[in-house]
């Protein structure tokens, strides 16, 4: 799809999808809070014996620095066995797989036990206006209401020549950002003051930055570390087993957590609500003591975290009346984890084993955020999927990276994976 669909241009994708779907006899609807940032819904009707299945993907991509790209970043260039282009990881593979699934269902006349709803939504990457999933949930939820949903938020790992691990996203952390605001008396930089807000803020930032918040497992993360232990080298396996062992000594658990903190920060973050200082703002001149200094904290809360209680605990850690915690507006609602004993998860697990023989399927919790949060908050059991990548490609050509690419050989089995899941869950038995 050779379309520049950075924020504000999503309707260009909707126009393309509308043309393709309607040419196959699949009716579409568009819903737009902003005409340039439309959302598209298409539905294939089932017999109604089961509640609908929603397959969705976002159409927008993040921006680019063109000088860093060896090819046109919006050209979807096939080169050296890779698809190069912004969105080749995030989120055009899911959009393409969902589109092909709808076309094949229609072309083959597959009888359905449940409606299959296709949603191409805007603004997942940048939705300051609320044009995407928030608009659809708030104003047009009846058009996308479903029992299950699949979208981005999972993935697979290639080791050598085969896929060894498939992650199914079943949970995600909640952005619950805050500012630390320190206040004091402004003055001349030549006269030191004990109430200099920079001194108080610096101490508070160090305290929260080093704070090891309480570890808490849920069904997803417990299963994640249990299954990861089964396929990991002995040293890592021992760490993962310790984390999920309720009889492990506190000292051993602490060592296991520190191992992850140093070597696997992503896995460490899955264990707890994380607090990461990301921005500092203070001062107007080298010779001026400011009256106020601010630090922004990127807080990612575990599902079910009591946010006010967490802020109260953070205030105790800071223990300084000169520093206030100011919560920032939340962009996504709190949402529970999706079940790992549902019909949908069992099907996804079985299909992954068929498409990628010998793989280990692991439920995973994203430490980032996606539009699944809004769906889970409305009671839709939502699951994340994604194509396979090598570890090197995931590091060097990631989603949102300077250059983004996906192995062509990963796209086709991923489309087959999504198609087979939808058939297993929605087709008439």
TORMI-139811 format. One record per residue (C-alpha): residue in one letter; residue number from 1; x, y, z. Coordinates in pm, whole numbers. Example, Ala and Ser with C-alpha at 12.3 -4.5 7.8 and 13.67 -1.06 7.14 Angstrom:
2
A;1;1230;-450;780;
S;2;1367;-106;714;
This chain:
429
X;1;0;0;0;
X;2;199;297;-129;
X;3;27;567;76;
X;4;176;821;313;
X;5;-68;777;600;
X;6;97;981;871;
X;7;-143;1155;1109;
X;8;-399;1364;921;
X;9;-389;1154;602;
X;10;-573;839;709;
X;11;-872;901;481;
X;12;-644;826;185;
X;13;-619;468;315;
X;14;-993;452;380;
X;15;-1061;556;20;
X;16;-836;276;-106;
X;17;-992;14;123;
X;18;-1344;123;35;
X;19;-1269;77;-336;
X;20;-1118;-270;-286;
X;21;-1390;-399;-54;
X;22;-1686;-266;-249;
X;23;-1543;-405;-575;
X;24;-1585;-747;-410;
X;25;-1942;-674;-305;
X;26;-1860;-601;58;
X;27;-2048;-289;176;
X;28;-1860;-33;383;
X;29;-1937;257;613;
X;30;-1713;549;699;
X;31;-1722;742;1026;
X;32;-1522;1061;1065;
X;33;-1489;1318;1338;
X;34;-1228;1484;1115;
X;35;-1288;1436;738;
X;36;-916;1384;678;
X;37;-897;1112;946;
X;38;-1184;875;870;
X;39;-1252;525;1003;
X;40;-1393;246;788;
X;41;-1618;-43;893;
X;42;-1716;-343;680;
X;43;-1922;-640;793;
X;44;-1979;-991;663;
X;45;-2298;-1127;816;
X;46;-2321;-1457;998;
X;47;-2627;-1652;1113;
X;48;-2618;-1481;1453;
X;49;-2569;-1797;1657;
X;50;-2253;-1644;1803;
X;51;-2154;-1288;1882;
X;52;-1937;-1104;1625;
X;53;-1561;-1116;1575;
X;54;-1386;-781;1523;
X;55;-1065;-769;1319;
X;56;-907;-426;1330;
X;57;-589;-238;1244;
X;58;-490;125;1251;
X;59;-416;307;927;
X;60;-186;580;1055;
X;61;192;557;1085;
X;62;452;764;1264;
X;63;659;1021;1078;
X;64;994;968;908;
X;65;1330;1132;858;
X;66;1364;1072;486;
X;67;1741;1118;485;
X;68;1780;804;698;
X;69;1594;578;451;
X;70;1773;390;170;
X;71;1440;375;-20;
X;72;1118;576;-45;
X;73;973;532;308;
X;74;620;526;165;
X;75;702;316;-141;
X;76;651;-34;6;
X;77;971;-129;-176;
X;78;1054;-497;-224;
X;79;1432;-526;-196;
X;80;1672;-798;-76;
X;81;1383;-1014;42;
X;82;1231;-739;258;
X;83;935;-504;240;
X;84;1080;-162;322;
X;85;856;121;432;
X;86;702;308;722;
X;87;430;86;858;
X;88;585;-239;736;
X;89;597;-345;1102;
X;90;337;-110;1253;
X;91;60;-167;1144;
X;92;24;-243;773;
X;93;85;-623;804;
X;94;-220;-657;1030;
X;95;-424;-432;803;
X;96;-321;-635;496;
X;97;-395;-967;666;
X;98;-737;-845;780;
X;99;-820;-716;431;
X;100;-719;-1043;263;
X;101;-923;-1236;519;
X;102;-1236;-1035;435;
X;103;-1180;-1079;61;
X;104;-1127;-1453;91;
X;105;-1431;-1501;314;
X;106;-1642;-1323;54;
X;107;-1490;-1488;-253;
X;108;-1526;-1836;-107;
X;109;-1873;-1773;28;
X;110;-1775;-1903;370;
X;111;-2088;-1955;583;
X;112;-2043;-1784;919;
X;113;-2175;-1850;1269;
X;114;-2084;-1496;1368;
X;115;-2049;-1163;1190;
X;116;-1694;-1071;1097;
X;117;-1640;-695;1136;
X;118;-1348;-522;969;
X;119;-1235;-192;1123;
X;120;-963;30;977;
X;121;-918;302;1237;
X;122;-732;628;1241;
X;123;-522;798;1503;
X;124;-368;513;1698;
X;125;-24;671;1680;
X;126;-139;1031;1730;
X;127;-498;1102;1829;
X;128;-502;1438;2006;
X;129;-850;1504;1863;
X;130;-1002;1169;1961;
X;131;-1071;1073;1597;
X;132;-999;701;1614;
X;133;-1097;425;1854;
X;134;-1220;670;2118;
X;135;-1462;821;1863;
X;136;-1577;478;1746;
X;137;-1632;347;2099;
X;138;-1807;663;2214;
X;139;-2025;737;1909;
X;140;-2051;417;1704;
X;141;-1989;127;1938;
X;142;-2284;-72;1803;
X;143;-2100;-95;1470;
X;144;-1797;-267;1624;
X;145;-1938;-444;1932;
X;146;-1808;-801;1941;
X;147;-1727;-1096;2163;
X;148;-1365;-1117;2047;
X;149;-1118;-891;1869;
X;150;-776;-939;1713;
X;151;-534;-661;1624;
X;152;-170;-562;1672;
X;153;3;-638;1999;
X;154;160;-979;1945;
X;155;437;-1118;1731;
X;156;671;-1408;1668;
X;157;1044;-1474;1691;
X;158;1262;-1634;1426;
X;159;1571;-1825;1538;
X;160;1779;-1957;1254;
X;161;1540;-2071;985;
X;162;1221;-2122;1183;
X;163;972;-1952;1412;
X;164;1040;-2068;1766;
X;165;808;-1844;1967;
X;166;466;-1689;1901;
X;167;345;-1423;2144;
X;168;-29;-1359;2174;
X;169;-102;-1025;2335;
X;170;-355;-1065;2615;
X;171;-286;-762;2835;
X;172;-117;-424;2837;
X;173;-6;-165;3086;
X;174;-191;162;3133;
X;175;-17;496;3071;
X;176;-69;692;3394;
X;177;180;973;3353;
X;178;246;1244;3610;
X;179;464;1545;3672;
X;180;673;1617;3976;
X;181;652;1989;4049;
X;182;896;2145;4295;
X;183;852;2502;4412;
X;184;1075;2745;4597;
X;185;1188;3106;4605;
X;186;1333;3268;4293;
X;187;1657;3453;4333;
X;188;2002;3538;4204;
X;189;2223;3245;4119;
X;190;2507;3395;4322;
X;191;2323;3335;4651;
X;192;2256;2967;4731;
X;193;1911;2888;4871;
X;194;1800;2576;5057;
X;195;1458;2593;4891;
X;196;1604;2586;4538;
X;197;1342;2373;4358;
X;198;1607;2210;4139;
X;199;1771;2056;4443;
X;200;1443;1916;4569;
X;201;1338;1797;4226;
X;202;1671;1627;4157;
X;203;1646;1432;4482;
X;204;1286;1331;4407;
X;205;1371;1218;4052;
X;206;1653;1000;4182;
X;207;1427;842;4443;
X;208;1146;751;4203;
X;209;1392;652;3930;
X;210;1555;397;4160;
X;211;1231;289;4331;
X;212;1171;-83;4287;
X;213;793;-89;4290;
X;214;617;-404;4414;
X;215;627;-711;4190;
X;216;289;-851;4093;
X;217;211;-1135;3853;
X;218;-117;-1186;3670;
X;219;-242;-1485;3468;
X;220;-72;-1356;3153;
X;221;269;-1278;3300;
X;222;276;-1595;3508;
X;223;211;-1805;3197;
X;224;459;-1592;3002;
X;225;751;-1664;3237;
X;226;652;-2029;3287;
X;227;649;-2097;2913;
X;228;958;-1886;2850;
X;229;1148;-2094;3105;
X;230;1073;-2407;2901;
X;231;1258;-2277;2593;
X;232;1538;-2070;2750;
X;233;1903;-2149;2831;
X;234;1960;-2275;3186;
X;235;2067;-1944;3341;
X;236;1764;-1754;3210;
X;237;1529;-2046;3277;
X;238;1633;-2050;3643;
X;239;1553;-1678;3670;
X;240;1208;-1718;3516;
X;241;1125;-2021;3732;
X;242;1223;-1832;4046;
X;243;991;-1544;3959;
X;244;684;-1771;3935;
X;245;772;-1996;4230;
X;246;557;-1893;4529;
X;247;796;-2085;4758;
X;248;1109;-1907;4636;
X;249;1308;-1731;4908;
X;250;1272;-1350;4904;
X;251;1645;-1313;4845;
X;252;1629;-1542;4540;
X;253;1331;-1353;4401;
X;254;1515;-1025;4451;
X;255;1819;-1160;4264;
X;256;1596;-1276;3979;
X;257;1434;-933;3954;
X;258;1772;-760;3954;
X;259;1889;-995;3678;
X;260;1601;-875;3461;
X;261;1650;-514;3563;
X;262;2007;-524;3432;
X;263;1968;-754;3131;
X;264;1601;-762;3025;
X;265;1435;-429;3111;
X;266;1126;-515;2905;
X;267;1066;-834;3104;
X;268;1142;-647;3427;
X;269;873;-395;3339;
X;270;618;-674;3297;
X;271;651;-753;3666;
X;272;547;-418;3807;
X;273;407;-71;3757;
X;274;708;115;3619;
X;275;818;475;3679;
X;276;1062;629;3430;
X;277;1166;999;3441;
X;278;1168;1126;3081;
X;279;1168;1508;3079;
X;280;1301;1795;3292;
X;281;1193;2159;3271;
X;282;1336;2444;3477;
X;283;1506;2780;3466;
X;284;1535;3083;3241;
X;285;1901;3170;3282;
X;286;2232;3047;3420;
X;287;2225;3314;3691;
X;288;1861;3272;3798;
X;289;1728;3037;4067;
X;290;1384;2938;3934;
X;291;1074;2938;4150;
X;292;954;2613;3992;
X;293;1101;2298;3834;
X;294;920;2006;3673;
X;295;995;1646;3583;
X;296;771;1429;3366;
X;297;730;1065;3465;
X;298;623;799;3218;
X;299;431;566;3448;
X;300;301;239;3301;
X;301;58;73;3539;
X;302;-22;-296;3561;
X;303;-382;-398;3492;
X;304;-582;-348;3809;
X;305;-340;-101;3967;
X;306;-507;142;4210;
X;307;-358;462;4066;
X;308;-443;702;4355;
X;309;-301;451;4602;
X;310;10;416;4387;
X;311;60;794;4379;
X;312;23;800;4756;
X;313;297;538;4787;
X;314;518;741;4551;
X;315;467;1050;4769;
X;316;595;851;5067;
X;317;901;749;4867;
X;318;971;1114;4773;
X;319;898;1235;5128;
X;320;940;1603;5048;
X;321;657;1859;5094;
X;322;830;2088;4840;
X;323;756;1833;4562;
X;324;400;1772;4446;
X;325;275;1487;4225;
X;326;49;1621;3951;
X;327;-130;1346;3751;
X;328;-157;1407;3376;
X;329;-475;1325;3179;
X;330;-500;957;3091;
X;331;-525;882;2720;
X;332;-662;530;2760;
X;333;-898;368;3009;
X;334;-797;102;3260;
X;335;-865;-241;3115;
X;336;-853;-598;3244;
X;337;-640;-866;3082;
X;338;-811;-1088;2827;
X;339;-867;-1449;2925;
X;340;-619;-1719;2831;
X;341;-880;-1994;2868;
X;342;-1126;-1852;2610;
X;343;-1231;-2014;2283;
X;344;-1041;-1742;2098;
X;345;-711;-1795;2277;
X;346;-732;-2172;2239;
X;347;-792;-2135;1864;
X;348;-504;-1888;1827;
X;349;-276;-2123;2019;
X;350;-373;-2423;1804;
X;351;-343;-2233;1475;
X;352;-2;-2094;1569;
X;353;120;-2449;1621;
X;354;-12;-2551;1279;
X;355;127;-2252;1085;
X;356;460;-2248;1269;
X;357;536;-2615;1357;
X;358;737;-2668;1672;
X;359;680;-2317;1805;
X;360;601;-2232;2167;
X;361;296;-2010;2213;
X;362;318;-1757;2495;
X;363;57;-1510;2623;
X;364;222;-1172;2667;
X;365;156;-836;2826;
X;366;264;-528;2634;
X;367;453;-271;2837;
X;368;333;-14;2583;
X;369;-25;75;2494;
X;370;-265;9;2209;
X;371;-628;57;2117;
X;372;-708;-281;2268;
X;373;-744;-97;2599;
X;374;-1064;74;2486;
X;375;-1204;-256;2361;
X;376;-1117;-454;2673;
X;377;-1269;-177;2885;
X;378;-1597;-236;2696;
X;379;-1586;-609;2763;
X;380;-1443;-729;2430;
X;381;-1186;-1005;2479;
X;382;-901;-869;2265;
X;383;-586;-1043;2146;
X;384;-269;-916;1981;
X;385;-102;-1070;1677;
X;386;196;-982;1459;
X;387;435;-1124;1199;
X;388;763;-1294;1280;
X;389;1104;-1124;1296;
X;390;1456;-1220;1387;
X;391;1599;-1064;1701;
X;392;1842;-864;1487;
X;393;1563;-723;1269;
X;394;1351;-642;1573;
X;395;1642;-441;1716;
X;396;1774;-276;1400;
X;397;1456;-221;1198;
X;398;1180;-189;1459;
X;399;841;-26;1457;
X;400;897;351;1489;
X;401;1266;306;1408;
X;402;1474;521;1175;
X;403;1416;254;911;
X;404;1139;-6;919;
X;405;1128;-331;726;
X;406;964;-676;731;
X;407;1090;-994;569;
X;408;865;-1078;275;
X;409;879;-1442;386;
X;410;717;-1341;718;
X;411;417;-1168;566;
X;412;258;-1464;384;
X;413;241;-1710;677;
X;414;115;-1425;894;
X;415;-174;-1364;652;
X;416;-243;-1738;661;
X;417;-233;-1727;1042;
X;418;-495;-1452;1063;
X;419;-712;-1611;792;
X;420;-708;-1948;967;
X;421;-788;-1799;1309;
X;422;-1089;-1614;1168;
X;423;-1212;-1928;993;
X;424;-1175;-2140;1303;
X;425;-1358;-1889;1524;
X;426;-1623;-1758;1286;
X;427;-1701;-2014;1016;
X;428;-2006;-2233;1056;
X;429;-1919;-2563;1224;
